[in-house]
Amino acid sequence: MARYLAVGFSIGTKGYIGNGNNGSGIPDFWEWDQATNVWTQKQNFGTRDQAIGFSIGAKGYIGTGAPNTKDFREYFDTCFVATSITENIDKEFFVNVFPNPSNGVFTLSSEITKGEVSVYNVKGEKVFTSTINHQPSTFDISSQPDGIYFVRVNTERGVIAKKVVLLSAR
């Protein structure tokens, strides 16, 4: 059945799509098997339009969407379950990382005075970690090769991630 505002993801050679508006008002969710070209109806997890879907390894995720939905669900072989992915509710929590691009020495500015900073490369490897004891805080990753890095700030108020580009003058 045709639909719009649907959501989907893939796991291996199987595709999954559903929800959105199919004209019937009854939510549904489907699995497509590429090898057999067969569609199989799966357990639905409720009505949700304009959601996002993605997969990581052998797991699929669907989250957010309308009406005003703020959770994520993880897909297992036959059903969806709630995950621990949550949004940062504290709208006043901000972090500024500068200069960006950086020569490897960057400053983190925020109202947060205690926490932990971790820096990851694009492969997801942690290349640096330190604590925040005051503001602003300066960190040095100049020993790392040029590239894109992700700065993860973990505090009692939540977690925020920022991107920093390292361009050295080597």
KAUR-V608163 format. One record per backbone hydrogen bond with DSSP energy under -1.0 kcal/mol. NH is the residue of the N-H (numbers start at 1). CO is the residue of the C=O. E is the energy in kcal/mol with one decimal. If there is no record, write none. Layout:
nh: <NH;NH>
co: <CO;CO>
e: <E;E>
This chain:
nh: <4;7;9;11;14;15;16;17;18;19;20;21;30;31;32;33;34;37;40;42;49;50;52;54;56;59;61;62;63;64;66;69;73;74;75;76;81;83;91;93;96;98;102;106;107;108;109;115;116;117;118;119;120;121;124;127;128;130;132;137;139;141;144;147;149;150;151;152;153;154;155;158;160;162;164;166;167>
co: <21;18;16;14;11;32;9;30;7;28;48;4;17;40;15;38;13;33;31;29;66;5;63;61;59;56;54;73;52;71;49;65;62;81;60;79;74;72;89;90;109;107;165;139;98;137;96;132;154;130;152;128;150;125;121;119;119;117;115;108;106;104;141;166;164;120;162;118;160;116;158;155;153;151;149;147;102>
e: <-1.8;-2.1;-1.7;-2.4;-2.0;-2.4;-2.8;-2.1;-1.9;-3.0;-2.0;-3.3;-3.1;-2.6;-3.4;-2.4;-1.7;-2.2;-2.8;-3.1;-2.3;-1.3;-2.3;-1.9;-2.3;-1.5;-2.9;-2.1;-2.1;-2.1;-3.6;-2.4;-3.1;-3.5;-3.3;-3.2;-2.3;-1.6;-1.2;-1.4;-2.6;-2.3;-3.3;-2.4;-3.8;-3.4;-3.1;-1.1;-2.4;-3.1;-2.4;-2.7;-2.5;-2.2;-2.0;-3.0;-1.2;-2.4;-2.8;-2.3;-3.0;-3.6;-2.3;-1.7;-2.8;-2.7;-3.3;-3.6;-3.2;-2.9;-2.7;-1.2;-2.1;-2.6;-2.9;-3.3;-3.3>
